Amino acid sequence: MKNPLRNLSPRSVRILYTAGALFALAVCTVRLLDVMVFNVTSNDECAWIPLQGKEGLLIEKVVPGGVSDRAGIRNGDTLLMINGTKVKGVGAQALIDSVQRGDYATYVVNRNGSIIEAKVQILKLFDVFGLSLYLIGFGFLVVGYVVVMTKPQGTIQRMFGAYGVLAMLLFGTLRFTTINLPQWELLILLAIRLAAVILAPPMFVKFFLNFPVRRKILDRRWFSPVLYVVNILSAVTLIVNRNAPFLPTAVQVLLGSMPIFFFIAGLFCFASSYYRHVPTARRSQLRPILVSVMIGVAAFTYLFTVLIVDQFAIFLNPVLIIPAFFLAVVPVGFGYAIFRYRLMDIDLVVKRSLIYGSVTAALAAIYLVTVVGVGSIFSYMFGTENNKAFSLVAFVIIAFVFDPIKRKAQESIDKIFYQERRNYQKALLEFSQELPRQMNLEQILTSMVNRISGTMHVEKVAVVLCDPAEGCTSKSYNIASECCTFEEHTEGLLELLRATKTPQSFALIEEEPEHALLDAQDRKKIVDGGVILSVPMFLQDRMIGMINVGPKMSGKMYSQEDIDLLSTVAGQAAIAIENARLHVSEIEKHQIEEELKLAWKIQQGLLPKSSPAVAGLDIAGVTVPAKTVGGDYFDYITLSPTRVLVVIADVSGKGISAALYMSKVQGMVQLASQMYSSPKDILTHVNRKLYDTMERKYFITMIVALFDTERREVLVCRAGHNKALIGTNGDLSFLSGSGIGLGLERGPIFESELEEIRQPLSSKGLYFFYTDGLTEAMDNEREQFGEEAVLQLARRHSGRTSSDLQKSLLDAVRAFQGTAEQHDDVTMVIVKTD
């Protein structure tokens, strides 16, 4: 049976329980006042026994020396009339109840055939049993109400609070008088009592099946309805039987005792959980409940025995009923255990606050009296009691003198009542001073774990850092690492903390399967790790992790002070952790920059340091990487005094990976140039070797040009690279020629697509090789420099030397880019002929 209060907000729960508690308290208090003050049951200190088939009541058990004994009533007399009215069964009690305390009632009795009239003084009964029942209900009501008000969202807390209201209605209405009670009010009272009798006993059983350990039988959906159905059927059967008797007496007694059986079953469940399922270390916290229950059971057994032996003991010997007050020990034991050991995740600070306030107020009063008194004595001694100025000055001086004493006394009081808070504040101050000096993430996490464990005396601590991309890392003490790794999903712990931004208590997670709507995987990690409190660490609106803690070594639950301390530590630690990460990032960035500088030096060392000296050729080349190192490269390979191989290439991508491929290709080309005589054969060989070792996401474009001044010719082969710009006889044009990039295909297609072009070396010729970083250079408007601009610049400055032309092109590109960032490597090689 689902709890109908489950989806209510904490505020709604508090309002609902407050209304229920006030209603139950009002109804039962009115009934108590009715029984104890307004319509008190009368007593004549003798027993009346109905006579089968005869008029009157048989008088027995006359108390020696009692009011009936003094009036001459004897055992064996038959009571016929009271105050002139014939007695009929229980109606006789109503007759004497209408008599005022201390007044006399006229009894007419038959003693062995003689009619005797006696004046009996009527006493009023002090209902010990009724008062003790009221106190039981009141105790459960108060404890349950405080529990619900403290933690209204807890299932067990709500259940205990509901039981407190029902217990008040049940025990507070068990004994009531019907004198002067209107019919409608009587019917309402009977309906309330019936509802309490039906609902309270099964809830008592369910509570002890949830507390202190949740029992598996509650997971069976039929169990809760069966409890209520059985109790309802027994109550309905008794009501029907009362109007039309059909049940044997033994069955009636059995059905009437059904609520008692429920209470016995609940207590048995508690005892079973205590001895079989509760760890030994935790039993001391539950022992007050066990002891109070044992006292209550003993008191009930005693009363049951007394009333079985003598059903009139309440009237004839009320002293025997006094142990009924021990029944009220049961809710007292519950309250003591719950608030002393913070069971059910309850932290009550009202009592300590009241005592602290009282002591502080007393100290202030003593201080004030001392100052005023000493000031008055000084004024009297110096004869200046009428001098207001002197009195004022004396008062101020004395206040300053006694103020240090008052501060010392206040500090002592604070130390006594709030030593734990002072320790926390001290630890927090030390921790806040320590954190800024730590820039190592491992040191910060270790310091947090040690500080929390040592200060709060916690046996299990874990600081978990979570990143959506990298997952969770942790530093823990007595919590297994596998219990500190949480994944991102909608019903997980990370999402719960991120959504609520508040600490979450899991002290009752095993007793509340629906707690926090956590999925089974995260719930298992929390239970296996022994985590009972999780505090998120936020940096602004971004959660970077959490602090998970297990139970305190003292066995106490976490107070609000504890949670505030952990929340403060979490906030400061989040900043320190982020600073440590930034520090590490800065160090790594610096290391990368140093490595890039070294890589740049190495790459520059691989590039030609000077242009080759070949008669009839003016050669210049340059590369400008977009990053510190780049994927463009050019090279000159002198094969003979009259033959030089010019190579320019562009590796897809930028940075370190492109630079590594560049250096690899450079070595391959230099080796292949010694083995093959034509650019096409060189590229074919390099492609075969490169395809087997290169990642598929990379490829390389390249132009290889073989200049031969002896034969006055140039062989050009283009593997997917930008078209070279060729100038002959004063005319500039782009050299075509097919080919695909290296590393895209192993052999046949590459070879078939690759075209080698042979051209004569003309006088005043221009051969311009470049990478796409030149033509695709962009300005702030994302406009590209373009091939046409390169063509026009080359045409305009064609008469200049190779190095001057190269400089003009670079200057033009930089001017075009302006403040825009260079997005790709720029490489060019210019060859001019005489």
Residue, then its C-alpha position, 0 to 999 in steps of 0.5 A: m500500500k503506497n503512502p498517500l503523503r509521498n508526493l506532498s511537499p515538506r511544507s504540506v506535510r508539516i501543515l497536514y501533521t500539525a492539523g492532525a496532531l491538534f485535532a487528536l490532542a483536542v479530542c483526547t484532552v476533552r475526553l480526559l477532562d471529561v473523565m477526570v474532571f467534569n464527569v468523573t466515574s463514581n465509586d462506592e467501594c464495592a462490586w456489583i454482579p448482575l443476577q441471572g433472571k432476577e432483579g437487582l445486583l449482587i453486592e460483593k467485595v465490600v472494601p473493609g472500612g470503605v464507604s459502603d462498609r461504613a453505611g452498613i452494606r455487606n457482602g451478599d446483599t442485593l441492590l434493588m434501588i438507588n435514590g428511588t430508581k430501580v437498578k438495571g445492570v450497568g445503568a446503576q453506574a449512571l445513577i451514582d455518577s450523577v451524584q456529586r462528590g461527597d454527597y450521599a446516595t440512598y441504597v435499598v438492598n435486600r438482605n436475606g428477605s429484609i429490605i434495608e435502606a442505607k446512606v452511602q457516601i459517593l466517592k469519585l474515582f481517580d482514573v489511573f488507567g485512563l490517565s496512563l493511556y492518555l500519557i501513552g498516546f500523548g507521548f507518541l504524538v509529541v515524539g512523532y510530531v517532532v520527528v515529522m517536523t524535523k524531517p517531513q520528507g522521510t518515509i519512516q518519519r511520516m509513518f511514525g508521525a502518523y502512528g503518533v496521531l493514531a496512537m493519541l486517538l486510540f489510547g486517548t479514547l479507550r476510556f470515556t463517559t457517556i453521561n450528558l454526551p449528545q447522541w451525535e457527539l457519541l457517534i463521532l467519538l465512536a467513529i474516531r475510536l473505530a478508525a484508530v482501532i482499525l488503522a493504528p495496530p497495523m501501522f505499528v506492525k509496519f513501522f517495526l518492519n521498516f525500523p530499525v531495519r527494513r524487512k523484505i516482506l514489505d516488498r510484497r504488495w499484498f502484505s500491507p492490505v492484508l494487515y488492514v483487511v484482517n483488522i477491519l474484518s475483526a472490527v466489523t464482525l464484533i459490531v455485527n455480533r453486538n447487534a445480533p449475537f452469533l459468535p461463541t464467547a471465545v471467538q469474541v474474545l479472540l477478535g476483540s484481542m486482535p489489536i493486542f495481537f498486532f501490537i505483540a507482532g510489532l514488538f516481536c518484529f522489533a526484537s527480531s530485528y534488534y537481535r538478528h539484523v542490527p549490527t552489535a555496534r548499533r544496538s546501544q542506540l536502540r537499547p532505550i527503545l528495547v528497555s522501554v518496550m520491555i517495561g511496557v510489556a511487563a506493565f501490560t502483563y501485570l495489569f492484564t493479570v490483575l484485571i483477570v484476577d479481579q475485574f473490579a480492582i480499579f474501583l476496589n483497590p486502585v493502588l494495584i493499578i498505579p503500575a499502569f503509569f509504566l506504560a507511558v515509559v514506551p514513548v519516552g524510550f522512543g523519544y530518548a533514543i531518537f533524539r539522543y542518538r539521532l535515529m531516523d536522521i533526526d537532530l534536535v537542538v531545542k533542549r541544548s539551545l534552551i539551556y544555553g539561553s537560560v545560562t547565558a541570561a543568568l550570566a547577564a543578570i549576574y553581571l548586571v547585578t554585580v555592576v549595579g551593586v558594586g557601583s552603589i557600594f562605591s557611591y555610598m562609600f564616597g558619599t556621592e549616591n546623589n551625584k548622578a555624574f559620579s554614579l554614571v562614571a563609576f558605573v562605566i568604569i566598573a562595567f569595563v573592569f568586570d567585562p573581561i570576567k564576563r567575557k571569560a565566563q561567556e567563553s566557558i559557557d560557549k565551550i561547554f555547550y558548543q565545544e563541537r562547534r568551536n572545534y569545527q570553526k577552528a578546523l575550518l579556519e585552519f583549513s581555509q588558511e591551508l588551502p590557498r598554499q596548496m597547488n597540488l591536487e593530490q595534496i588538496l584531496t588528501s588534506m580534505v579527507n584527513r581534515i574531515s575524518g579527524t575533525m568530525h570523527v568520521e570512519k569513511v570519507a571520500v572526495v569525488l571529482c567528476d567530469p562529464a568527459e573524463g569521468c570520476t576520480s577520487k581520494s577516499y578513506n575506508i571507502a572502496s574505489e569502485c564505490c566512488t565512481f558514478e556515471e552520468h544518467t538521469e536518475g543517478l547521484l550526480e544528476l540528483l546533486r546537480a539538480t538539488k544543489t543541496p546535501q543529500s542524506f542516505a542514512l535511511i536509504e535501505e529503509e526507504p527504497e524509493h529514496a531520492l529516486l536513485d537507480a539501483q546501480d548508484r544505490k548499491k554503491i552508496v550502500d556498499g560504500g557505507v555513505i550516509l551523507s553526500v555534499p556537492m561541490f559547486l564552482q558557481d553553477r558547475m558541479i565539480g564533485m562531491i564529499n561522501v561521508g559514512p557514519k560518525m564513530s560516535g554513532k550520532m547522526y549528522s547535525q545541521e552544524d556538521i552539514d554546514l561545515l561540510s558545505t563550507v569545506a566543499g565551497q572552499a575546496a571547489i575553488a582550491i581544486e579549480n586553482a590546482r587544475l589551472h596551475v597544472s594546466e598552466i604548467e602543462k601549457h608551459q611544458i608544451e610550449e617548451e616542447l613546441k619550441l624544441a620541435w620548431k628548432i628541430q623542424q627548422g633544422l630539417l629545412p634547407k638552411s640555404s638555397p642550392a648553388v646551381a648555375g643558371l637557377d635563382i632559388a628561394g624558399v620559405t615556410v611560415p607555420a600557423k602554429t609553432v610547428g607546421g605540416d608544410y615542408f619544402d626541400y632541395i635535393t642536389l643530385s649533381p652540379t646541374r640537377v636539383l630536385v625541388v620538393i614542396a608538400d602539405v600534410s593535412g592538419k596542423g601542429i605536432s602530428a602534421a610536423l611528425y608526418m612532415s619529417k617522416v615524408q622528408g626522409m622518404v623523399q630523400l631516400a627515394s631520390q637516390m633510388y629513382s630518376s624521375p619525380k613520378d617514380i619518386l612519388t610512387h615509391v613514397n606513396r607505397k611506403l606511406y600508405d602502410t604506416m599512415e593513419r587514414k584521416y591524414f594525407i599529403t599533397m606534394i609537388v616534385a620538380l626536377f630541374d636539369t640545367e644541362r638538358r635545359e628541362v624541368l620535370v614536374c609531377r603533382a600529387g594532388h597539390n596546388k597547381a604551380l605557377i609557370g612563367t615563360n616568355g613573359d607569360l604566366s599561367f598555372l601548370s595543370g597535371s593530374g594526381i591524387g594525394l599521397g596516403l589515399e590509395r595504395g598503388p594502382i589508382f595513384e599511379s594511373e592518376l599521376e601525370e608527369i609534365r616535361q617542359p624546357l627551361s626557358s630564358k627568364g623563366l619563373y617557376f612558383f610552387y606554394t601551398d594552399g595556405l598562401t591562396e586561402a589566407m583570410d582577412n577578418e571578413r573571412e575573404q580569401f587571398g585567392e589565386e588571382a591575387v597571387l598571379q597578379l603579384a607574380r606578374r607585377h614583380s616578375g622582374r625581381t629576384s626570387s627572394d625579393l619576389q618571395k618577400s613581396l608575396l609574404d608582405a602582401v599576404r600579411a597586409f591582406q590578413g591584417t589582424a586576422e589569425q593565420h589559420d594555415d601554414v604558408t610555404m613557397v619555393i620560387v625558381k627563376t632561370d637566367 
